[in-house]
């Protein structure tokens, strides 16, 4: 929701959202029941997306690595960060792989 609101506020109206949660992608397309505890958030998301051209698609986690990296950064820091320049080098590398269509496969 915050990302969509930010896009709207800075004038980006055509947005492609790729997410590794098939369930959440289906909620965006009004398939399945949204838990009552999330209904308020979904109402706000729908309000924001009414003025945007948003395409939401499910992708496997390996294809969503840049977003996964940014989400992890958000969880690990206590402040909001908006990157418009000076991106972390790891994020740049993951984005380059993404642009080339090369999945990043994690191993542990």
Jmol script that loads the backbone (N, CA, C; Angstrom):
load data "model"
ATOM      1  N   UNK A   1       0.820  -1.182   0.000  1.00  0.00           N
ATOM      2  CA  UNK A   1       0.000   0.000   0.000  1.00  0.00           C
ATOM      3  C   UNK A   1       0.868   1.252   0.000  1.00  0.00           C
ATOM      4  N   UNK A   2       1.921   1.245   0.822  1.00  0.00           N
ATOM      5  CA  UNK A   2       2.795   2.415   0.882  1.00  0.00           C
ATOM      6  C   UNK A   2       3.489   2.654  -0.455  1.00  0.00           C
ATOM      7  N   UNK A   3       3.935   1.584  -1.090  1.00  0.00           N
ATOM      8  CA  UNK A   3       4.598   1.721  -2.387  1.00  0.00           C
ATOM      9  C   UNK A   3       3.659   2.261  -3.453  1.00  0.00           C
ATOM     10  N   UNK A   4       2.434   1.778  -3.467  1.00  0.00           N
ATOM     11  CA  UNK A   4       1.448   2.271  -4.430  1.00  0.00           C
ATOM     12  C   UNK A   4       1.119   3.736  -4.169  1.00  0.00           C
ATOM     13  N   UNK A   5       0.984   4.094  -2.900  1.00  0.00           N
ATOM     14  CA  UNK A   5       0.711   5.498  -2.551  1.00  0.00           C
ATOM     15  C   UNK A   5       1.872   6.397  -2.967  1.00  0.00           C
ATOM     16  N   UNK A   6       3.090   5.926  -2.747  1.00  0.00           N
ATOM     17  CA  UNK A   6       4.267   6.708  -3.147  1.00  0.00           C
ATOM     18  C   UNK A   6       4.296   6.901  -4.655  1.00  0.00           C
ATOM     19  N   UNK A   7       4.029   5.837  -5.401  1.00  0.00           N
ATOM     20  CA  UNK A   7       3.984   5.957  -6.862  1.00  0.00           C
ATOM     21  C   UNK A   7       2.956   6.999  -7.292  1.00  0.00           C
ATOM     22  N   UNK A   8       1.787   6.924  -6.703  1.00  0.00           N
ATOM     23  CA  UNK A   8       0.731   7.890  -7.030  1.00  0.00           C
ATOM     24  C   UNK A   8       1.189   9.312  -6.720  1.00  0.00           C
ATOM     25  N   UNK A   9       1.808   9.495  -5.571  1.00  0.00           N
ATOM     26  CA  UNK A   9       2.219  10.836  -5.130  1.00  0.00           C
ATOM     27  C   UNK A   9       3.312  11.448  -6.000  1.00  0.00           C
ATOM     28  N   UNK A  10       4.191  10.607  -6.558  1.00  0.00           N
ATOM     29  CA  UNK A  10       5.269  11.159  -7.389  1.00  0.00           C
ATOM     30  C   UNK A  10       4.945  11.090  -8.882  1.00  0.00           C
ATOM     31  N   UNK A  11       3.721  10.673  -9.209  1.00  0.00           N
ATOM     32  CA  UNK A  11       3.257  10.744 -10.591  1.00  0.00           C
ATOM     33  C   UNK A  11       3.484   9.501 -11.434  1.00  0.00           C
ATOM     34  N   UNK A  12       3.772   8.380 -10.809  1.00  0.00           N
ATOM     35  CA  UNK A  12       3.905   7.125 -11.549  1.00  0.00           C
ATOM     36  C   UNK A  12       2.548   6.436 -11.501  1.00  0.00           C
ATOM     37  N   UNK A  13       1.953   6.229 -12.672  1.00  0.00           N
ATOM     38  CA  UNK A  13       0.594   5.700 -12.696  1.00  0.00           C
ATOM     39  C   UNK A  13       0.491   4.306 -13.315  1.00  0.00           C
ATOM     40  N   UNK A  14       1.473   3.893 -14.119  1.00  0.00           N
ATOM     41  CA  UNK A  14       1.470   2.546 -14.693  1.00  0.00           C
ATOM     42  C   UNK A  14       2.437   1.702 -13.887  1.00  0.00           C
ATOM     43  N   UNK A  15       1.907   0.717 -13.178  1.00  0.00           N
ATOM     44  CA  UNK A  15       2.700  -0.048 -12.231  1.00  0.00           C
ATOM     45  C   UNK A  15       2.476  -1.545 -12.450  1.00  0.00           C
ATOM     46  N   UNK A  16       3.579  -2.278 -12.494  1.00  0.00           N
ATOM     47  CA  UNK A  16       3.515  -3.745 -12.538  1.00  0.00           C
ATOM     48  C   UNK A  16       4.011  -4.257 -11.197  1.00  0.00           C
ATOM     49  N   UNK A  17       3.145  -4.982 -10.512  1.00  0.00           N
ATOM     50  CA  UNK A  17       3.487  -5.545  -9.208  1.00  0.00           C
ATOM     51  C   UNK A  17       3.651  -7.049  -9.387  1.00  0.00           C
ATOM     52  N   UNK A  18       4.825  -7.548  -9.008  1.00  0.00           N
ATOM     53  CA  UNK A  18       5.066  -8.986  -9.032  1.00  0.00           C
ATOM     54  C   UNK A  18       5.271  -9.419  -7.591  1.00  0.00           C
ATOM     55  N   UNK A  19       4.543 -10.432  -7.192  1.00  0.00           N
ATOM     56  CA  UNK A  19       4.661 -10.869  -5.801  1.00  0.00           C
ATOM     57  C   UNK A  19       4.758 -12.379  -5.736  1.00  0.00           C
ATOM     58  N   UNK A  20       5.444 -12.841  -4.687  1.00  0.00           N
ATOM     59  CA  UNK A  20       5.626 -14.277  -4.548  1.00  0.00           C
ATOM     60  C   UNK A  20       4.538 -14.928  -3.702  1.00  0.00           C
ATOM     61  N   UNK A  21       3.502 -14.189  -3.411  1.00  0.00           N
ATOM     62  CA  UNK A  21       2.357 -14.773  -2.707  1.00  0.00           C
ATOM     63  C   UNK A  21       1.191 -14.906  -3.685  1.00  0.00           C
ATOM     64  N   UNK A  22       0.935 -16.127  -4.088  1.00  0.00           N
ATOM     65  CA  UNK A  22      -0.180 -16.379  -5.009  1.00  0.00           C
ATOM     66  C   UNK A  22      -1.509 -16.009  -4.360  1.00  0.00           C
ATOM     67  N   UNK A  23      -1.603 -16.228  -3.061  1.00  0.00           N
ATOM     68  CA  UNK A  23      -2.825 -15.911  -2.334  1.00  0.00           C
ATOM     69  C   UNK A  23      -3.104 -14.404  -2.357  1.00  0.00           C
ATOM     70  N   UNK A  24      -2.092 -13.594  -2.065  1.00  0.00           N
ATOM     71  CA  UNK A  24      -2.285 -12.144  -2.042  1.00  0.00           C
ATOM     72  C   UNK A  24      -2.582 -11.625  -3.447  1.00  0.00           C
ATOM     73  N   UNK A  25      -1.925 -12.179  -4.460  1.00  0.00           N
ATOM     74  CA  UNK A  25      -2.228 -11.777  -5.839  1.00  0.00           C
ATOM     75  C   UNK A  25      -3.688 -12.087  -6.168  1.00  0.00           C
ATOM     76  N   UNK A  26      -4.185 -13.214  -5.689  1.00  0.00           N
ATOM     77  CA  UNK A  26      -5.588 -13.555  -5.952  1.00  0.00           C
ATOM     78  C   UNK A  26      -6.527 -12.599  -5.226  1.00  0.00           C
ATOM     79  N   UNK A  27      -6.152 -12.156  -4.028  1.00  0.00           N
ATOM     80  CA  UNK A  27      -6.982 -11.176  -3.326  1.00  0.00           C
ATOM     81  C   UNK A  27      -7.099  -9.891  -4.127  1.00  0.00           C
ATOM     82  N   UNK A  28      -5.993  -9.472  -4.755  1.00  0.00           N
ATOM     83  CA  UNK A  28      -6.041  -8.250  -5.559  1.00  0.00           C
ATOM     84  C   UNK A  28      -7.061  -8.389  -6.686  1.00  0.00           C
ATOM     85  N   UNK A  29      -7.155  -9.591  -7.240  1.00  0.00           N
ATOM     86  CA  UNK A  29      -8.086  -9.847  -8.344  1.00  0.00           C
ATOM     87  C   UNK A  29      -9.464 -10.300  -7.852  1.00  0.00           C
ATOM     88  N   UNK A  30      -9.728 -10.069  -6.553  1.00  0.00           N
ATOM     89  CA  UNK A  30     -11.025 -10.384  -5.942  1.00  0.00           C
ATOM     90  C   UNK A  30     -11.376 -11.865  -6.035  1.00  0.00           C
ATOM     91  N   UNK A  31     -10.364 -12.706  -5.897  1.00  0.00           N
ATOM     92  CA  UNK A  31     -10.564 -14.150  -5.865  1.00  0.00           C
ATOM     93  C   UNK A  31     -10.251 -14.611  -4.453  1.00  0.00           C
ATOM     94  N   UNK A  32     -11.195 -15.247  -3.827  1.00  0.00           N
ATOM     95  CA  UNK A  32     -11.000 -15.729  -2.466  1.00  0.00           C
ATOM     96  C   UNK A  32     -11.404 -14.691  -1.433  1.00  0.00           C
ATOM     97  N   UNK A  33     -11.497 -15.151  -0.210  1.00  0.00           N
ATOM     98  CA  UNK A  33     -11.920 -14.295   0.887  1.00  0.00           C
ATOM     99  C   UNK A  33     -10.720 -13.665   1.585  1.00  0.00           C
ATOM    100  N   UNK A  34     -10.787 -12.369   1.758  1.00  0.00           N
ATOM    101  CA  UNK A  34      -9.755 -11.642   2.484  1.00  0.00           C
ATOM    102  C   UNK A  34     -10.070 -11.756   3.974  1.00  0.00           C
ATOM    103  N   UNK A  35      -9.090 -12.126   4.789  1.00  0.00           N
ATOM    104  CA  UNK A  35      -9.348 -12.213   6.232  1.00  0.00           C
ATOM    105  C   UNK A  35      -9.843 -10.873   6.785  1.00  0.00           C
ATOM    106  N   UNK A  36     -10.755 -10.932   7.726  1.00  0.00           N
ATOM    107  CA  UNK A  36     -11.345  -9.708   8.272  1.00  0.00           C
ATOM    108  C   UNK A  36     -10.272  -8.793   8.848  1.00  0.00           C
ATOM    109  N   UNK A  37      -9.202  -9.376   9.374  1.00  0.00           N
ATOM    110  CA  UNK A  37      -8.153  -8.561   9.999  1.00  0.00           C
ATOM    111  C   UNK A  37      -7.381  -7.730   8.972  1.00  0.00           C
ATOM    112  N   UNK A  38      -7.506  -8.071   7.687  1.00  0.00           N
ATOM    113  CA  UNK A  38      -6.821  -7.328   6.627  1.00  0.00           C
ATOM    114  C   UNK A  38      -7.775  -6.495   5.776  1.00  0.00           C
ATOM    115  N   UNK A  39      -9.062  -6.583   6.054  1.00  0.00           N
ATOM    116  CA  UNK A  39     -10.059  -5.912   5.218  1.00  0.00           C
ATOM    117  C   UNK A  39      -9.839  -4.407   5.146  1.00  0.00           C
ATOM    118  N   UNK A  40      -9.461  -3.788   6.254  1.00  0.00           N
ATOM    119  CA  UNK A  40      -9.229  -2.335   6.260  1.00  0.00           C
ATOM    120  C   UNK A  40      -8.089  -1.958   5.315  1.00  0.00           C
ATOM    121  N   UNK A  41      -7.002  -2.753   5.342  1.00  0.00           N
ATOM    122  CA  UNK A  41      -5.862  -2.479   4.460  1.00  0.00           C
ATOM    123  C   UNK A  41      -6.248  -2.648   3.006  1.00  0.00           C
ATOM    124  N   UNK A  42      -7.020  -3.697   2.705  1.00  0.00           N
ATOM    125  CA  UNK A  42      -7.427  -3.926   1.327  1.00  0.00           C
ATOM    126  C   UNK A  42      -8.352  -2.829   0.824  1.00  0.00           C
ATOM    127  N   UNK A  43      -9.166  -2.290   1.701  1.00  0.00           N
ATOM    128  CA  UNK A  43     -10.022  -1.169   1.319  1.00  0.00           C
ATOM    129  C   UNK A  43      -9.156   0.022   0.905  1.00  0.00           C
ATOM    130  N   UNK A  44      -8.104   0.285   1.660  1.00  0.00           N
ATOM    131  CA  UNK A  44      -7.194   1.391   1.329  1.00  0.00           C
ATOM    132  C   UNK A  44      -6.426   1.105   0.039  1.00  0.00           C
ATOM    133  N   UNK A  45      -5.995  -0.127  -0.149  1.00  0.00           N
ATOM    134  CA  UNK A  45      -5.291  -0.496  -1.381  1.00  0.00           C
ATOM    135  C   UNK A  45      -6.197  -0.284  -2.586  1.00  0.00           C
ATOM    136  N   UNK A  46      -7.431  -0.715  -2.482  1.00  0.00           N
ATOM    137  CA  UNK A  46      -8.377  -0.537  -3.602  1.00  0.00           C
ATOM    138  C   UNK A  46      -8.617   0.947  -3.893  1.00  0.00           C
ATOM    139  N   UNK A  47      -8.675   1.750  -2.843  1.00  0.00           N
ATOM    140  CA  UNK A  47      -8.863   3.190  -3.013  1.00  0.00           C
ATOM    141  C   UNK A  47      -7.682   3.806  -3.771  1.00  0.00           C
ATOM    142  N   UNK A  48      -6.477   3.444  -3.393  1.00  0.00           N
ATOM    143  CA  UNK A  48      -5.276   3.977  -4.050  1.00  0.00           C
ATOM    144  C   UNK A  48      -5.196   3.514  -5.496  1.00  0.00           C
ATOM    145  N   UNK A  49      -5.513   2.244  -5.757  1.00  0.00           N
ATOM    146  CA  UNK A  49      -5.342   1.700  -7.105  1.00  0.00           C
ATOM    147  C   UNK A  49      -6.423   2.138  -8.088  1.00  0.00           C
ATOM    148  N   UNK A  50      -7.484   2.744  -7.602  1.00  0.00           N
ATOM    149  CA  UNK A  50      -8.527   3.217  -8.523  1.00  0.00           C
ATOM    150  C   UNK A  50      -8.021   4.281  -9.477  1.00  0.00           C
ATOM    151  N   UNK A  51      -7.017   5.046  -9.072  1.00  0.00           N
ATOM    152  CA  UNK A  51      -6.485   6.109  -9.931  1.00  0.00           C
ATOM    153  C   UNK A  51      -5.188   5.686 -10.621  1.00  0.00           C
ATOM    154  N   UNK A  52      -4.826   4.405 -10.493  1.00  0.00           N
ATOM    155  CA  UNK A  52      -3.597   3.893 -11.081  1.00  0.00           C
ATOM    156  C   UNK A  52      -3.903   2.787 -12.080  1.00  0.00           C
ATOM    157  N   UNK A  53      -2.967   2.552 -12.989  1.00  0.00           N
ATOM    158  CA  UNK A  53      -3.039   1.430 -13.917  1.00  0.00           C
ATOM    159  C   UNK A  53      -2.106   0.356 -13.369  1.00  0.00           C
ATOM    160  N   UNK A  54      -2.664  -0.557 -12.560  1.00  0.00           N
ATOM    161  CA  UNK A  54      -1.868  -1.546 -11.839  1.00  0.00           C
ATOM    162  C   UNK A  54      -2.124  -2.943 -12.390  1.00  0.00           C
ATOM    163  N   UNK A  55      -1.036  -3.654 -12.655  1.00  0.00           N
ATOM    164  CA  UNK A  55      -1.098  -5.058 -13.050  1.00  0.00           C
ATOM    165  C   UNK A  55      -0.415  -5.844 -11.945  1.00  0.00           C
ATOM    166  N   UNK A  56      -1.110  -6.828 -11.394  1.00  0.00           N
ATOM    167  CA  UNK A  56      -0.565  -7.649 -10.314  1.00  0.00           C
ATOM    168  C   UNK A  56      -0.441  -9.082 -10.819  1.00  0.00           C
ATOM    169  N   UNK A  57       0.743  -9.665 -10.626  1.00  0.00           N
ATOM    170  CA  UNK A  57       0.980 -11.037 -11.061  1.00  0.00           C
ATOM    171  C   UNK A  57       1.788 -11.794 -10.014  1.00  0.00           C
ATOM    172  N   UNK A  58       1.527 -13.074  -9.943  1.00  0.00           N
ATOM    173  CA  UNK A  58       2.304 -13.952  -9.066  1.00  0.00           C
ATOM    174  C   UNK A  58       3.566 -14.391  -9.798  1.00  0.00           C
ATOM    175  N   UNK A  59       4.689 -14.386  -9.095  1.00  0.00           N
ATOM    176  CA  UNK A  59       5.939 -14.953  -9.602  1.00  0.00           C
ATOM    177  C   UNK A  59       6.535 -15.819  -8.499  1.00  0.00           C
ATOM    178  N   UNK A  60       7.348 -16.766  -8.884  1.00  0.00           N
ATOM    179  CA  UNK A  60       8.012 -17.578  -7.882  1.00  0.00           C
ATOM    180  C   UNK A  60       9.049 -16.747  -7.153  1.00  0.00           C
ATOM    181  N   UNK A  61       9.325 -17.102  -5.952  1.00  0.00           N
ATOM    182  CA  UNK A  61      10.186 -16.304  -5.073  1.00  0.00           C
ATOM    183  C   UNK A  61      11.544 -15.985  -5.700  1.00  0.00           C
ATOM    184  N   UNK A  62      12.095 -16.918  -6.448  1.00  0.00           N
ATOM    185  CA  UNK A  62      13.399 -16.683  -7.082  1.00  0.00           C
ATOM    186  C   UNK A  62      13.346 -15.535  -8.086  1.00  0.00           C
ATOM    187  N   UNK A  63      12.173 -15.223  -8.603  1.00  0.00           N
ATOM    188  CA  UNK A  63      12.027 -14.115  -9.550  1.00  0.00           C
ATOM    189  C   UNK A  63      11.676 -12.810  -8.855  1.00  0.00           C
ATOM    190  N   UNK A  64      11.565 -12.831  -7.552  1.00  0.00           N
ATOM    191  CA  UNK A  64      11.168 -11.654  -6.794  1.00  0.00           C
ATOM    192  C   UNK A  64      12.263 -11.237  -5.812  1.00  0.00           C
ATOM    193  N   UNK A  65      13.487 -11.627  -6.085  1.00  0.00           N
ATOM    194  CA  UNK A  65      14.586 -11.417  -5.153  1.00  0.00           C
ATOM    195  C   UNK A  65      14.845  -9.951  -4.831  1.00  0.00           C
ATOM    196  N   UNK A  66      14.818  -9.016  -5.808  1.00  0.00           N
ATOM    197  CA  UNK A  66      15.042  -7.606  -5.428  1.00  0.00           C
ATOM    198  C   UNK A  66      14.014  -7.109  -4.405  1.00  0.00           C
ATOM    199  N   UNK A  67      12.757  -7.449  -4.591  1.00  0.00           N
ATOM    200  CA  UNK A  67      11.719  -7.019  -3.642  1.00  0.00           C
ATOM    201  C   UNK A  67      11.908  -7.700  -2.293  1.00  0.00           C
ATOM    202  N   UNK A  68      12.283  -8.968  -2.313  1.00  0.00           N
ATOM    203  CA  UNK A  68      12.532  -9.699  -1.081  1.00  0.00           C
ATOM    204  C   UNK A  68      13.689  -9.055  -0.310  1.00  0.00           C
ATOM    205  N   UNK A  69      14.730  -8.644  -1.025  1.00  0.00           N
ATOM    206  CA  UNK A  69      15.864  -7.971  -0.405  1.00  0.00           C
ATOM    207  C   UNK A  69      15.436  -6.657   0.251  1.00  0.00           C
ATOM    208  N   UNK A  70      14.619  -5.866  -0.471  1.00  0.00           N
ATOM    209  CA  UNK A  70      14.163  -4.582   0.079  1.00  0.00           C
ATOM    210  C   UNK A  70      13.252  -4.787   1.288  1.00  0.00           C
ATOM    211  N   UNK A  71      12.405  -5.825   1.249  1.00  0.00           N
ATOM    212  CA  UNK A  71      11.542  -6.109   2.395  1.00  0.00           C
ATOM    213  C   UNK A  71      12.380  -6.486   3.611  1.00  0.00           C
ATOM    214  N   UNK A  72      13.419  -7.277   3.400  1.00  0.00           N
ATOM    215  CA  UNK A  72      14.307  -7.648   4.497  1.00  0.00           C
ATOM    216  C   UNK A  72      15.006  -6.418   5.059  1.00  0.00           C
ATOM    217  N   UNK A  73      15.444  -5.513   4.186  1.00  0.00           N
ATOM    218  CA  UNK A  73      16.061  -4.266   4.651  1.00  0.00           C
ATOM    219  C   UNK A  73      15.083  -3.479   5.509  1.00  0.00           C
ATOM    220  N   UNK A  74      13.827  -3.421   5.087  1.00  0.00           N
ATOM    221  CA  UNK A  74      12.816  -2.683   5.832  1.00  0.00           C
ATOM    222  C   UNK A  74      12.574  -3.269   7.211  1.00  0.00           C
ATOM    223  N   UNK A  75      12.598  -4.582   7.290  1.00  0.00           N
ATOM    224  CA  UNK A  75      12.385  -5.245   8.585  1.00  0.00           C
ATOM    225  C   UNK A  75      13.573  -5.023   9.510  1.00  0.00           C
ATOM    226  N   UNK A  76      14.779  -5.003   8.951  1.00  0.00           N
ATOM    227  CA  UNK A  76      15.988  -4.911   9.766  1.00  0.00           C
ATOM    228  C   UNK A  76      16.317  -3.496  10.231  1.00  0.00           C
ATOM    229  N   UNK A  77      15.705  -2.494   9.629  1.00  0.00           N
ATOM    230  CA  UNK A  77      15.969  -1.113  10.045  1.00  0.00           C
ATOM    231  C   UNK A  77      14.751  -0.550  10.753  1.00  0.00           C
ATOM    232  N   UNK A  78      14.975   0.446  11.562  1.00  0.00           N
ATOM    233  CA  UNK A  78      13.855   1.021  12.312  1.00  0.00           C
ATOM    234  C   UNK A  78      13.330   2.309  11.688  1.00  0.00           C
ATOM    235  N   UNK A  79      13.881   2.694  10.533  1.00  0.00           N
ATOM    236  CA  UNK A  79      13.420   3.926   9.901  1.00  0.00           C
ATOM    237  C   UNK A  79      12.958   3.643   8.477  1.00  0.00           C
ATOM    238  N   UNK A  80      12.083   4.495   7.980  1.00  0.00           N
ATOM    239  CA  UNK A  80      11.633   4.377   6.597  1.00  0.00           C
ATOM    240  C   UNK A  80      12.745   4.858   5.682  1.00  0.00           C
ATOM    241  N   UNK A  81      12.929   4.155   4.570  1.00  0.00           N
ATOM    242  CA  UNK A  81      13.938   4.544   3.597  1.00  0.00           C
ATOM    243  C   UNK A  81      13.295   4.589   2.227  1.00  0.00           C
ATOM    244  N   UNK A  82      13.557   5.653   1.502  1.00  0.00           N
ATOM    245  CA  UNK A  82      13.119   5.759   0.120  1.00  0.00           C
ATOM    246  C   UNK A  82      14.377   5.938  -0.709  1.00  0.00           C
ATOM    247  N   UNK A  83      14.640   4.977  -1.585  1.00  0.00           N
ATOM    248  CA  UNK A  83      15.826   5.044  -2.427  1.00  0.00           C
ATOM    249  C   UNK A  83      15.454   5.628  -3.787  1.00  0.00           C
ATOM    250  N   UNK A  84      16.046   6.757  -4.107  1.00  0.00           N
ATOM    251  CA  UNK A  84      15.947   7.291  -5.461  1.00  0.00           C
ATOM    252  C   UNK A  84      17.325   7.351  -6.092  1.00  0.00           C
ATOM    253  N   UNK A  85      18.351   7.324  -5.269  1.00  0.00           N
ATOM    254  CA  UNK A  85      19.748   7.253  -5.703  1.00  0.00           C
ATOM    255  C   UNK A  85      20.503   6.454  -4.648  1.00  0.00           C
ATOM    256  N   UNK A  86      21.758   6.168  -4.911  1.00  0.00           N
ATOM    257  CA  UNK A  86      22.627   5.468  -3.960  1.00  0.00           C
ATOM    258  C   UNK A  86      22.018   4.162  -3.448  1.00  0.00           C
ATOM    259  N   UNK A  87      21.606   3.313  -4.377  1.00  0.00           N
ATOM    260  CA  UNK A  87      21.048   2.015  -4.014  1.00  0.00           C
ATOM    261  C   UNK A  87      22.153   1.116  -3.466  1.00  0.00           C
ATOM    262  N   UNK A  88      21.837   0.245  -2.525  1.00  0.00           N
ATOM    263  CA  UNK A  88      22.830  -0.716  -2.050  1.00  0.00           C
ATOM    264  C   UNK A  88      23.344  -1.566  -3.221  1.00  0.00           C
ATOM    265  N   UNK A  89      24.635  -1.884  -3.218  1.00  0.00           N
ATOM    266  CA  UNK A  89      25.234  -2.605  -4.346  1.00  0.00           C
ATOM    267  C   UNK A  89      24.590  -3.976  -4.557  1.00  0.00           C
ATOM    268  N   UNK A  90      24.221  -4.653  -3.487  1.00  0.00           N
ATOM    269  CA  UNK A  90      23.567  -5.961  -3.634  1.00  0.00           C
ATOM    270  C   UNK A  90      22.231  -5.814  -4.358  1.00  0.00           C
ATOM    271  N   UNK A  91      21.483  -4.773  -4.042  1.00  0.00           N
ATOM    272  CA  UNK A  91      20.206  -4.531  -4.707  1.00  0.00           C
ATOM    273  C   UNK A  91      20.423  -4.248  -6.195  1.00  0.00           C
ATOM    274  N   UNK A  92      21.450  -3.475  -6.523  1.00  0.00           N
ATOM    275  CA  UNK A  92      21.749  -3.199  -7.936  1.00  0.00           C
ATOM    276  C   UNK A  92      22.067  -4.490  -8.691  1.00  0.00           C
ATOM    277  N   UNK A  93      22.853  -5.362  -8.060  1.00  0.00           N
ATOM    278  CA  UNK A  93      23.179  -6.639  -8.695  1.00  0.00           C
ATOM    279  C   UNK A  93      21.955  -7.500  -8.920  1.00  0.00           C
ATOM    280  N   UNK A  94      21.101  -7.585  -7.915  1.00  0.00           N
ATOM    281  CA  UNK A  94      19.870  -8.367  -8.046  1.00  0.00           C
ATOM    282  C   UNK A  94      18.954  -7.778  -9.123  1.00  0.00           C
ATOM    283  N   UNK A  95      18.893  -6.453  -9.202  1.00  0.00           N
ATOM    284  CA  UNK A  95      18.057  -5.801 -10.213  1.00  0.00           C
ATOM    285  C   UNK A  95      18.607  -6.061 -11.621  1.00  0.00           C
ATOM    286  N   UNK A  96      19.921  -6.078 -11.750  1.00  0.00           N
ATOM    287  CA  UNK A  96      20.512  -6.387 -13.065  1.00  0.00           C
ATOM    288  C   UNK A  96      20.164  -7.803 -13.507  1.00  0.00           C
ATOM    289  N   UNK A  97      20.281  -8.763 -12.583  1.00  0.00           N
ATOM    290  CA  UNK A  97      19.895 -10.132 -12.911  1.00  0.00           C
ATOM    291  C   UNK A  97      18.421 -10.189 -13.310  1.00  0.00           C
ATOM    292  N   UNK A  98      17.585  -9.473 -12.563  1.00  0.00           N
ATOM    293  CA  UNK A  98      16.152  -9.442 -12.847  1.00  0.00           C
ATOM    294  C   UNK A  98      15.891  -8.888 -14.242  1.00  0.00           C
ATOM    295  N   UNK A  99      16.557  -7.797 -14.584  1.00  0.00           N
ATOM    296  CA  UNK A  99      16.362  -7.177 -15.898  1.00  0.00           C
ATOM    297  C   UNK A  99      16.777  -8.112 -17.030  1.00  0.00           C
ATOM    298  N   UNK A 100      17.797  -8.923 -16.777  1.00  0.00           N
ATOM    299  CA  UNK A 100      18.262  -9.875 -17.784  1.00  0.00           C
ATOM    300  C   UNK A 100      17.433 -11.153 -17.817  1.00  0.00           C
ATOM    301  N   UNK A 101      16.510 -11.294 -16.872  1.00  0.00           N
ATOM    302  CA  UNK A 101      15.672 -12.484 -16.817  1.00  0.00           C
ATOM    303  C   UNK A 101      16.382 -13.683 -16.217  1.00  0.00           C
ATOM    304  N   UNK A 102      17.426 -13.424 -15.434  1.00  0.00           N
ATOM    305  CA  UNK A 102      18.189 -14.499 -14.803  1.00  0.00           C
ATOM    306  C   UNK A 102      17.752 -14.604 -13.348  1.00  0.00           C
ATOM    307  N   UNK A 103      17.157 -15.715 -12.956  1.00  0.00           N
ATOM    308  CA  UNK A 103      16.715 -15.847 -11.563  1.00  0.00           C
ATOM    309  C   UNK A 103      17.913 -16.004 -10.624  1.00  0.00           C
ATOM    310  N   UNK A 104      17.773 -15.467  -9.439  1.00  0.00           N
ATOM    311  CA  UNK A 104      18.776 -15.640  -8.395  1.00  0.00           C
ATOM    312  C   UNK A 104      18.294 -16.778  -7.508  1.00  0.00           C
ATOM    313  N   UNK A 105      19.015 -17.855  -7.511  1.00  0.00           N
ATOM    314  CA  UNK A 105      18.622 -19.019  -6.733  1.00  0.00           C
ATOM    315  C   UNK A 105      19.415 -19.033  -5.445  1.00  0.00           C
ATOM    316  N   UNK A 106      18.710 -18.981  -4.338  1.00  0.00           N
ATOM    317  CA  UNK A 106      19.357 -18.987  -3.022  1.00  0.00           C
ATOM    318  C   UNK A 106      19.768 -20.403  -2.659  1.00  0.00           C
ATOM    319  N   UNK A 107      20.805 -20.485  -1.899  1.00  0.00           N
ATOM    320  CA  UNK A 107      21.213 -21.768  -1.354  1.00  0.00           C
ATOM    321  C   UNK A 107      21.618 -21.557   0.098  1.00  0.00           C
ATOM    322  N   UNK A 108      21.463 -22.572   0.898  1.00  0.00           N
ATOM    323  CA  UNK A 108      21.819 -22.469   2.323  1.00  0.00           C
ATOM    324  C   UNK A 108      22.522 -23.697   2.771  1.00  0.00           C
TER     325      UNK A 108
END
end "model"
wireframe off; spacefill off
backbone 0.3
color backbone group
